[in-house]
Amino acid sequence: MIPLLKVAELKPVSCYCLICGPESAINMVVRLEGGKKKRKKKVYTKPKKIAHKHKKVQKAAIKYFNVDGSGKVTKLNYDCEVCQAGTFMAKHPDRYHCGKCGNMLYILKKDGTRMPIPKQNKPTVASAATAVVGKPAAKGGKKKK
């Protein structure tokens, strides 16, 4: 084992009087100067969103089938025409929708026209615009003299 040498200048290995054979190994430790700086830790303003967890419903099949007194089973929901058998369509107030393939069947009135689109509980565009107008100016705007 050869003692450690501190090298100040770049010189070939033969200048340091080392006995090197054809299969000898030289271990070098080199200090790096500079390098990438450590990243600053982020400060989060909002709390993390809680992921939705699936809730298992007991006896969920009762919602999809009806059994008569004579023992005859009838389906309560529509089957999708495009997907395989047993793929039920979701029932909305004005249509049936397949979540698997996107197929949609509209519910028709007796005269053959479509049912009206149900009202949304969201605020309308006009009321949202008035709410924005009533707000005070945001920080960082023009300074008053």
MDAnalysis code that builds the backbone (N, CA, C; Angstrom):
import MDAnalysis as mda
import numpy as np

u = mda.Universe.empty(435, n_residues=145, atom_resindex=np.repeat(np.arange(145), 3), trajectory=True)
u.add_TopologyAttr("name", ["N", "CA", "C"] * 145)
u.add_TopologyAttr("resid", np.arange(1, 146))
u.add_TopologyAttr("resname", ["MET", "ILE", "PRO", "LEU", "LEU", "LYS", "VAL", "ALA", "GLU", "LEU", "LYS", "PRO", "VAL", "SER", "CYS", "TYR", "CYS", "LEU", "ILE", "CYS", "GLY", "PRO", "GLU", "SER", "ALA", "ILE", "ASN", "MET", "VAL", "VAL", "ARG", "LEU", "GLU", "GLY", "GLY", "LYS", "LYS", "LYS", "ARG", "LYS", "LYS", "LYS", "VAL", "TYR", "THR", "LYS", "PRO", "LYS", "LYS", "ILE", "ALA", "HIS", "LYS", "HIS", "LYS", "LYS", "VAL", "GLN", "LYS", "ALA", "ALA", "ILE", "LYS", "TYR", "PHE", "ASN", "VAL", "ASP", "GLY", "SER", "GLY", "LYS", "VAL", "THR", "LYS", "LEU", "ASN", "TYR", "ASP", "CYS", "GLU", "VAL", "CYS", "GLN", "ALA", "GLY", "THR", "PHE", "MET", "ALA", "LYS", "HIS", "PRO", "ASP", "ARG", "TYR", "HIS", "CYS", "GLY", "LYS", "CYS", "GLY", "ASN", "MET", "LEU", "TYR", "ILE", "LEU", "LYS", "LYS", "ASP", "GLY", "THR", "ARG", "MET", "PRO", "ILE", "PRO", "LYS", "GLN", "ASN", "LYS", "PRO", "THR", "VAL", "ALA", "SER", "ALA", "ALA", "THR", "ALA", "VAL", "VAL", "GLY", "LYS", "PRO", "ALA", "ALA", "LYS", "GLY", "GLY", "LYS", "LYS", "LYS", "LYS"])
u.atoms.positions = np.array([
    [0.842, -1.180, 0.000],
    [0.000, 0.000, 0.000],
    [0.883, 1.238, 0.000],
    [0.614, 2.147, -0.913],
    [1.406, 3.383, -1.037],
    [0.672, 4.481, -0.273],
    [1.382, 5.324, 0.467],
    [0.708, 6.403, 1.201],
    [0.087, 7.421, 0.249],
    [-0.878, 8.203, 0.767],
    [-1.586, 9.202, -0.029],
    [-0.666, 10.366, -0.360],
    [-0.793, 10.866, -1.569],
    [-0.010, 12.020, -2.013],
    [-0.961, 13.149, -2.382],
    [-0.619, 14.370, -2.002],
    [-1.401, 15.532, -2.416],
    [-0.741, 16.105, -3.666],
    [-1.534, 16.260, -4.725],
    [-1.020, 16.729, -6.002],
    [-1.526, 18.151, -6.214],
    [-0.617, 19.096, -6.409],
    [-1.004, 20.487, -6.621],
    [-1.071, 20.823, -8.106],
    [-0.189, 20.252, -8.899],
    [-0.136, 20.563, -10.329],
    [-0.457, 19.318, -11.142],
    [-0.798, 19.544, -12.385],
    [-1.079, 18.425, -13.274],
    [0.231, 17.914, -13.867],
    [0.660, 16.745, -13.440],
    [1.877, 16.109, -13.949],
    [1.564, 14.655, -14.257],
    [2.321, 14.027, -15.120],
    [2.103, 12.598, -15.365],
    [2.432, 11.778, -14.122],
    [1.896, 10.558, -14.048],
    [2.067, 9.672, -12.888],
    [3.528, 9.285, -12.703],
    [4.278, 9.177, -13.776],
    [5.678, 8.757, -13.684],
    [6.541, 9.770, -12.930],
    [6.119, 11.019, -12.843],
    [6.894, 12.058, -12.145],
    [6.846, 11.880, -10.634],
    [5.905, 11.153, -10.108],
    [5.752, 11.023, -8.656],
    [6.425, 9.773, -8.103],
    [7.255, 9.143, -8.861],
    [8.039, 7.973, -8.455],
    [7.167, 6.843, -7.927],
    [6.109, 6.587, -8.600],
    [5.230, 5.480, -8.217],
    [5.604, 4.264, -9.037],
    [5.610, 3.120, -8.419],
    [5.915, 1.886, -9.121],
    [4.588, 1.310, -9.593],
    [4.358, 1.386, -10.877],
    [3.092, 0.921, -11.444],
    [3.364, -0.262, -12.349],
    [2.672, -1.346, -12.089],
    [2.765, -2.513, -12.945],
    [1.705, -2.436, -14.028],
    [1.649, -3.467, -14.900],
    [0.663, -3.440, -15.978],
    [-0.782, -3.569, -15.465],
    [-0.988, -4.173, -14.280],
    [-2.345, -4.362, -13.776],
    [-2.585, -3.604, -12.478],
    [-1.879, -2.551, -12.213],
    [-2.070, -1.798, -10.978],
    [-3.168, -0.751, -11.177],
    [-3.842, -0.418, -10.091],
    [-4.930, 0.552, -10.137],
    [-4.579, 1.744, -9.268],
    [-4.956, 2.911, -9.708],
    [-4.723, 4.129, -8.948],
    [-6.082, 4.702, -8.569],
    [-6.314, 4.881, -7.284],
    [-7.556, 5.487, -6.803],
    [-7.303, 6.967, -6.577],
    [-8.152, 7.785, -7.163],
    [-7.986, 9.234, -7.016],
    [-9.235, 9.828, -6.395],
    [-9.033, 10.778, -5.491],
    [-10.133, 11.535, -4.906],
    [-9.953, 12.975, -5.341],
    [-10.948, 13.489, -6.051],
    [-10.852, 14.834, -6.597],
    [-11.977, 15.676, -6.012],
    [-11.647, 16.849, -5.490],
    [-12.654, 17.750, -4.951],
    [-13.262, 18.554, -6.101],
    [-14.572, 18.631, -6.117],
    [-15.259, 19.411, -7.137],
    [-15.550, 20.796, -6.593],
    [-15.318, 21.778, -7.391],
    [-15.632, 23.138, -6.990],
    [-16.883, 23.593, -7.728],
    [-17.731, 24.303, -7.019],
    [-18.964, 24.789, -7.643],
    [-20.003, 23.686, -7.656],
    [-20.703, 23.521, -8.737],
    [-21.733, 22.499, -8.846],
    [-23.117, 23.113, -8.721],
    [-24.105, 22.261, -8.799],
    [-25.486, 22.712, -8.757],
    [-25.857, 23.096, -7.335],
    [-26.597, 24.197, -7.184],
    [-26.997, 24.655, -5.865],
    [-28.225, 23.880, -5.398],
    [-28.422, 23.839, -4.108],
    [-29.547, 23.133, -3.513],
    [-30.835, 23.911, -3.795],
    [-31.888, 23.157, -4.153],
    [-33.163, 23.804, -4.463],
    [-33.849, 24.289, -3.204],
    [-34.514, 25.435, -3.316],
    [-35.243, 25.993, -2.187],
    [-36.541, 25.207, -2.007],
    [-36.942, 24.969, -0.759],
    [-38.142, 24.196, -0.467],
    [-39.373, 25.016, -0.824],
    [-40.367, 24.380, -1.502],
    [-41.581, 25.068, -1.903],
    [-42.469, 25.331, -0.698],
    [-43.152, 26.468, -0.734],
    [-44.142, 26.785, 0.295],
    [-45.503, 26.690, -0.375],
    [-46.309, 25.731, 0.042],
    [-47.614, 25.508, -0.555],
    [-48.654, 26.386, 0.137],
    [-49.528, 27.012, -0.669],
    [-50.538, 27.914, -0.116],
    [-51.851, 27.195, 0.169],
    [-52.175, 26.176, -0.602],
    [-53.431, 25.443, -0.408],
    [-53.134, 24.065, 0.157],
    [-54.038, 23.510, 0.954],
    [-53.830, 22.135, 1.431],
    [-54.034, 21.133, 0.308],
    [-53.479, 19.930, 0.475],
    [-53.601, 18.880, -0.537],
    [-55.053, 18.466, -0.687],
    [-55.438, 18.128, -1.940],
    [-56.787, 17.627, -2.180],
    [-56.889, 16.202, -1.654],
    [-58.001, 15.894, -1.027],
    [-58.229, 14.536, -0.539],
    [-58.812, 13.728, -1.690],
    [-58.176, 12.608, -2.010],
    [-58.603, 11.767, -3.126],
    [-59.952, 11.127, -2.814],
    [-60.776, 10.977, -3.857],
    [-62.091, 10.344, -3.701],
    [-61.912, 8.850, -3.476],
    [-62.567, 8.326, -2.465],
    [-62.494, 6.893, -2.176],
    [-63.809, 6.237, -2.558],
    [-63.715, 5.112, -3.248],
    [-64.903, 4.384, -3.690],
    [-65.623, 3.783, -2.485],
    [-66.917, 4.032, -2.407],
    [-67.721, 3.474, -1.316],
    [-68.490, 2.275, -1.861],
    [-68.348, 1.140, -1.215],
    [-69.050, -0.055, -1.648],
    [-70.496, 0.009, -1.154],
    [-71.443, -0.213, -2.066],
    [-72.864, -0.163, -1.737],
    [-73.361, -1.590, -1.568],
    [-74.015, -1.852, -0.453],
    [-74.553, -3.189, -0.205],
    [-75.754, -3.446, -1.121],
    [-75.825, -4.615, -1.700],
    [-76.921, -5.059, -2.561],
    [-77.197, -4.066, -3.690],
    [-76.159, -3.670, -4.403],
    [-76.283, -2.687, -5.475],
    [-77.056, -3.231, -6.672],
    [-77.100, -4.533, -6.846],
    [-77.794, -5.142, -7.988],
    [-79.305, -4.925, -7.919],
    [-79.829, -4.620, -6.729],
    [-81.272, -4.387, -6.570],
    [-81.705, -3.163, -7.374],
    [-80.802, -2.204, -7.585],
    [-81.133, -0.988, -8.329],
    [-81.315, -1.259, -9.820],
    [-80.742, -2.342, -10.336],
    [-80.740, -2.593, -11.771],
    [-81.794, -3.610, -12.221],
    [-82.315, -4.405, -11.314],
    [-83.272, -5.457, -11.684],
    [-84.504, -5.390, -10.795],
    [-85.618, -5.891, -11.315],
    [-86.869, -5.979, -10.562],
    [-87.416, -7.393, -10.710],
    [-87.803, -7.999, -9.608],
    [-88.345, -9.361, -9.629],
    [-89.836, -9.276, -9.316],
    [-90.673, -9.804, -10.239],
    [-92.133, -9.808, -10.040],
    [-92.513, -10.899, -9.042],
    [-93.788, -10.923, -8.671],
    [-94.292, -11.944, -7.748],
    [-94.210, -13.341, -8.343],
    [-94.300, -13.436, -9.680],
    [-94.232, -14.742, -10.340],
    [-92.788, -15.217, -10.532],
    [-91.792, -14.354, -10.213],
    [-90.390, -14.744, -10.345],
    [-89.730, -14.251, -11.625],
    [-90.464, -13.420, -12.412],
    [-89.906, -12.897, -13.658],
    [-88.992, -11.706, -13.342],
    [-87.778, -11.717, -13.925],
    [-86.789, -10.651, -13.697],
    [-86.823, -9.681, -14.875],
    [-86.942, -8.387, -14.564],
    [-86.916, -7.358, -15.602],
    [-85.807, -6.353, -15.277],
    [-85.202, -5.796, -16.343],
    [-84.146, -4.799, -16.165],
    [-84.782, -3.426, -15.982],
    [-84.251, -2.629, -15.058],
    [-84.753, -1.280, -14.825],
    [-84.019, -0.252, -15.682],
    [-82.766, -0.491, -16.038],
    [-81.977, 0.424, -16.868],
    [-81.814, -0.143, -18.267],
    [-81.469, 0.738, -19.202],
    [-81.225, 0.314, -20.578],
    [-79.825, -0.282, -20.697],
    [-79.694, -1.285, -21.567],
    [-78.386, -1.819, -21.939],
    [-77.853, -0.985, -23.094],
    [-76.533, -0.812, -23.149],
    [-75.915, -0.089, -24.263],
    [-75.966, -0.976, -25.507],
    [-76.338, -0.365, -26.638],
    [-76.440, -1.121, -27.887],
    [-75.069, -1.409, -28.486],
    [-74.079, -0.560, -28.200],
    [-72.751, -0.685, -28.800],
    [-71.876, -1.649, -27.994],
    [-71.916, -1.520, -26.654],
    [-71.051, -2.333, -25.783],
    [-71.621, -3.739, -25.612],
    [-70.855, -4.561, -24.880],
    [-71.285, -5.941, -24.637],
    [-72.486, -5.972, -23.692],
    [-73.168, -7.093, -23.623],
    [-74.359, -7.234, -22.792],
    [-74.000, -7.061, -21.323],
    [-74.877, -6.397, -20.590],
    [-74.640, -6.169, -19.172],
    [-74.026, -4.810, -18.868],
    [-73.760, -4.004, -19.907],
    [-73.242, -2.650, -19.706],
    [-74.446, -1.714, -19.672],
    [-74.792, -1.256, -18.475],
    [-75.960, -0.402, -18.319],
    [-75.627, 1.048, -18.634],
    [-76.644, 1.786, -19.045],
    [-76.486, 3.202, -19.359],
    [-76.961, 4.028, -18.166],
    [-76.281, 5.146, -17.911],
    [-76.646, 6.029, -16.806],
    [-77.901, 6.798, -17.179],
    [-78.799, 6.971, -16.205],
    [-80.056, 7.665, -16.477],
    [-79.933, 9.107, -16.006],
    [-80.084, 10.048, -16.960],
    [-80.105, 11.481, -16.677],
    [-81.534, 11.973, -16.889],
    [-81.865, 13.207, -16.446],
    [-83.244, 13.689, -16.614],
    [-83.719, 13.744, -18.061],
    [-82.800, 13.969, -19.029],
    [-83.221, 14.104, -20.426],
    [-82.591, 13.095, -21.372],
    [-81.753, 12.168, -20.866],
    [-81.057, 11.238, -21.762],
    [-80.528, 10.033, -20.988],
    [-80.106, 9.005, -21.743],
    [-79.366, 7.861, -21.210],
    [-77.959, 7.932, -21.801],
    [-76.933, 7.681, -20.982],
    [-75.550, 7.841, -21.431],
    [-74.727, 6.634, -21.009],
    [-73.928, 6.100, -21.936],
    [-73.019, 4.987, -21.635],
    [-71.660, 5.582, -21.274],
    [-71.167, 5.267, -20.094],
    [-69.885, 5.789, -19.652],
    [-68.704, 5.077, -20.271],
    [-68.939, 3.907, -20.852],
    [-67.854, 3.120, -21.427],
    [-67.510, 3.579, -22.845],
    [-68.528, 3.748, -23.690],
    [-68.263, 4.095, -25.092],
    [-68.746, 5.500, -25.463],
    [-69.562, 6.130, -24.617],
    [-70.044, 7.479, -24.897],
    [-71.328, 7.520, -25.698],
    [-71.960, 6.378, -25.946],
    [-73.213, 6.327, -26.689],
    [-74.291, 7.047, -25.882],
    [-75.196, 7.795, -26.585],
    [-76.206, 8.562, -25.899],
    [-77.558, 8.378, -26.557],
    [-78.596, 8.144, -25.748],
    [-79.970, 8.052, -26.230],
    [-80.769, 9.148, -25.547],
    [-81.481, 9.969, -26.331],
    [-82.260, 11.062, -25.767],
    [-83.676, 10.584, -25.469],
    [-84.249, 11.058, -24.371],
    [-85.618, 10.734, -24.003],
    [-86.541, 11.664, -24.780],
    [-87.528, 11.111, -25.468],
    [-88.426, 11.893, -26.304],
    [-89.789, 12.034, -25.639],
    [-90.460, 13.144, -25.960],
    [-91.837, 13.367, -25.496],
    [-92.786, 12.560, -26.375],
    [-94.066, 12.618, -26.061],
    [-95.063, 11.864, -26.836],
    [-95.159, 12.365, -28.279],
    [-94.895, 13.683, -28.489],
    [-94.976, 14.223, -29.840],
    [-93.699, 13.999, -30.642],
    [-92.656, 13.384, -30.051],
    [-91.440, 13.041, -30.780],
    [-90.306, 14.043, -30.629],
    [-90.512, 15.134, -29.882],
    [-89.439, 16.115, -29.669],
    [-88.647, 15.740, -28.424],
    [-87.435, 16.282, -28.359],
    [-86.566, 16.004, -27.212],
    [-87.066, 16.668, -25.951],
    [-86.748, 16.066, -24.819],
    [-87.060, 16.670, -23.520],
    [-86.192, 17.916, -23.359],
    [-86.657, 18.934, -22.627],
    [-85.823, 20.126, -22.438],
    [-84.602, 19.814, -21.577],
    [-83.522, 20.551, -21.827],
    [-82.295, 20.367, -21.049],
    [-82.543, 20.895, -19.645],
    [-82.239, 20.120, -18.603],
    [-82.517, 20.580, -17.233],
    [-81.661, 21.783, -16.853],
    [-82.183, 22.608, -15.931],
    [-81.456, 23.793, -15.482],
    [-80.269, 23.384, -14.638],
    [-79.173, 24.158, -14.787],
    [-77.966, 23.916, -14.002],
    [-78.047, 24.721, -12.709],
    [-77.413, 24.219, -11.652],
    [-77.375, 24.929, -10.385],
    [-76.211, 25.897, -10.298],
    [-75.425, 25.998, -11.380],
    [-74.274, 26.889, -11.404],
    [-74.753, 28.313, -11.670],
    [-73.998, 29.336, -11.196],
    [-74.389, 30.715, -11.493],
    [-74.235, 31.010, -12.986],
    [-75.109, 31.864, -13.501],
    [-75.060, 32.190, -14.921],
    [-73.906, 33.134, -15.211],
    [-73.599, 33.326, -16.486],
    [-72.481, 34.172, -16.906],
    [-72.740, 35.626, -16.519],
    [-73.988, 36.100, -16.652],
    [-74.319, 37.496, -16.349],
    [-74.098, 37.803, -14.870],
    [-74.517, 36.905, -13.989],
    [-74.339, 37.152, -12.553],
    [-72.870, 37.050, -12.154],
    [-72.100, 36.216, -12.831],
    [-70.672, 36.099, -12.538],
    [-69.941, 37.361, -12.977],
    [-70.383, 37.988, -14.077],
    [-69.741, 39.213, -14.565],
    [-69.992, 40.375, -13.612],
    [-71.178, 40.453, -13.032],
    [-71.474, 41.534, -12.082],
    [-70.674, 41.364, -10.802],
    [-70.406, 40.136, -10.407],
    [-69.618, 39.891, -9.202],
    [-68.179, 40.351, -9.412],
    [-67.650, 40.207, -10.618],
    [-66.279, 40.617, -10.909],
    [-66.179, 42.144, -10.930],
    [-67.204, 42.830, -11.451],
    [-67.187, 44.285, -11.534],
    [-67.196, 44.908, -10.142],
    [-67.910, 44.324, -9.208],
    [-68.041, 44.870, -7.863],
    [-66.805, 44.707, -7.002],
    [-65.829, 43.921, -7.427],
    [-64.613, 43.677, -6.631],
    [-63.713, 44.911, -6.626],
    [-62.971, 45.149, -5.537],
    [-61.989, 46.230, -5.545],
    [-60.786, 45.848, -6.402],
    [-59.972, 46.840, -6.756],
    [-58.811, 46.609, -7.614],
    [-57.813, 45.702, -6.919],
    [-57.124, 44.886, -7.707],
    [-56.147, 43.949, -7.153],
    [-54.890, 44.691, -6.718],
    [-54.131, 44.084, -5.819],
    [-52.887, 44.681, -5.336],
    [-51.852, 44.681, -6.453],
    [-50.937, 45.643, -6.396],
    [-49.871, 45.693, -7.380],
    [-50.204, 46.502, -8.605],
    [-51.323, 47.216, -8.602],
    [-51.694, 48.032, -9.742],
    [-50.969, 49.370, -9.702],
    [-51.550, 50.379, -10.348],
    [-50.933, 51.705, -10.359],
    [-50.980, 52.315, -8.965],
    [-49.914, 52.998, -8.606],
    [-49.862, 53.660, -7.313],
    [-50.420, 55.075, -7.443],
    [-51.173, 55.485, -6.441],
    [-51.714, 56.848, -6.434],
    [-50.671, 57.790, -5.902],
    [-50.606, 59.006, -6.503],
    [-49.620, 60.008, -6.048],
    [-50.254, 61.038, -5.177],
])
